[in-house]
Amino acid sequence: MSQGLQGAGILVVGASLAGLRACVVLRELGYDGRLTVVGDEPHLPYDRPPLSKGFLVNQDEDVRLPLPDGLDIDWRLGRRARALDLGARTVEVDDGTLLPFAGLVIATGSTARRWPGPTPAVGVHVLRGLDDARALRTALRRGGRLLVLGAGFLGSEVAASAHGAGVPVTVVEPEPQPMRRAVGEAAGAFVAALHRRAGVDLRTSTTAVSLIGDPTFTGARLSDGTEVRAGAAVVAVGAAPSTDWLAGSGLRVAGGVVCDHHARVLLEDGTPAPAVVAAGDVTRWPHPWAPGPGLTLGHWSHATEQADTAARSLLRPQIPAVYRPVPSFWSDQYGVRFRSVGLPALADSAEVRENDPDARRLDVAYYRQGRLVGAFTANRVGRTAAYRARLATELHELAG
């Protein structure tokens, strides 16, 4: 274990799933020094996936993440990191406090993209954090139609959850099919059929041109010339890594904090910054399947697995851990359980092995240059393990 991490200790910026997991692993590996966590929300770490599912319709659902005994963390909640000084080994937070560190874990996650044009002050929501979900849940209980802008995984989950609670829903999506960029045409068409069979008003190949209402949202004008009247809107058009506080720090930031395959953060010259690691959807990192600058993922499993690697690499810099996962995620919509393994979005071809809308079953395998890179299934959970094992073998062979 690195002895240089005593004294000022380890600072984790981001009271997120990734931040908490890094703390847990640090303690499990025997680190007994000072451990400080800065979080921009006033909440202890919580689980984000339920926020777009059951939490929207069930006020009693508890999303708090368990805190193991013995973590001994100095929590600095409701404080936003403002600047990093690598030379001084400090992070400045928004009240002007300078927090020193010997080791740094960056786990600030990402920020929801908002509507880019004029926006009514009331009734237009994003869904990223716990307070966002509570505000949207309150809006859904007021009644009226919900307009969802974007039919990716988040938008589709919100639509399904709201519909299940008896809320009329319109979904507007610029692509020909929901989730098409992530899982392709066939899977997108399967999801579109789920929306429409449930009675959701799905408008594909359509965009919102403007939002109506001042100060309260009342609807939107669409690119096809129609208007949708609604009592609330959710903007579900993606997220951007939360890296603004790293401007001028000397770290390489390009669509995320750039890391190597050990979760070590790189300086602008491409070398690892001493005792600085990162984890979660704030990172951009190399993967054998991904050409170019690497990947940025918002998956639950990615946050936990990369945080594990980051903690190990921070404590044992002479033998840093290697992060080379088979990514995975899941989604529940209209009682259908979706599972994805690998990276379907990188495929150049797809094989539909099963597509039964009536039985609500789907099985699609994805290939890049003839090699399996992903799979996506609906109500075929039992097939996921076989796909994962094959993908792990493919990844091992490709990585050498």
Secondary structure, 3 states (H helix, E strand, C coil): CCHHHCCCCEEEECCCHHHHHHHHHHHHCCCCCCEEEEECCCCCCECCHHHHCHHHCCCCCCCECCCCCCCCCEEEECCCEEEEECCCCEEEECCCCEEECCEEEECCCEEECCCCCCCCCECEECCCCHHHHHHHHHHHHCCCCEEEECCCHHHHHHHHHHHHCCCCEEEEECCCCCCHHHHHHHHHHHHHHHHHHHCCEEEECCCEEEEECCCECCEEEECCCCEEECCEEEECCCEEECCHHHCCCCECECCCEEECCCCEEEECCCCEEEEEEECCCCEEECCCCCCCCCECCCCHHHHHHHHHHHHHHHHCCCCCCCCCCCCEEEEEECCEEEEEEECHHHCCEEEEEEEECCCCEEEEEEEECCEEEEEEEECCHHHHHHHHHHHHHHHHHHHC
